[in-house]
Amino acid sequence: MRISENKLNKSFKNQIIKTFAQTLIDFKSMDEMHKFLTDFFNDSELETFAKRLSVAYYLKKGRSYENIKTNIKVSSATIATIEKLSKKPGFALAIKKMEAEEWASVWAEKIRKFVKK
């Protein structure tokens, strides 16, 4: 699919991006979101965005470039670019959300084990 290269009016661009963001927020479940993402993005686009977030997460966890290259199948240049991007507030917020989810999952499992005793 080819998207027009004509630039949008900045105000209108901001409006449609906010509408897109609101649409994402309105999904009620992981299943709904997954259906949307797999229908909206082609496989390559979805994988690209998922890899970007994964690289940033792995960097935050202290993984080496070599480990990231091997596991996520990206180049050193891509890792370096994402390392710069991950310092931006929005990217950093996404990583915080991922870490919070990971923390919650770990504690939920610990609680389940404790309750079973």
Protein Blocks (a to p, Z undefined) as FASTA:
>chain_A
ZZdfbdcdfklmmmmmmmmmmmmmmpmbfklmmmmmmmmpcfklmmmmmmmmmmmmmmmn
opafklmmmmnopafklmmmmmmmmmpmklmmmmmmmmmmmmmmmmmmmmmmmmmZZ
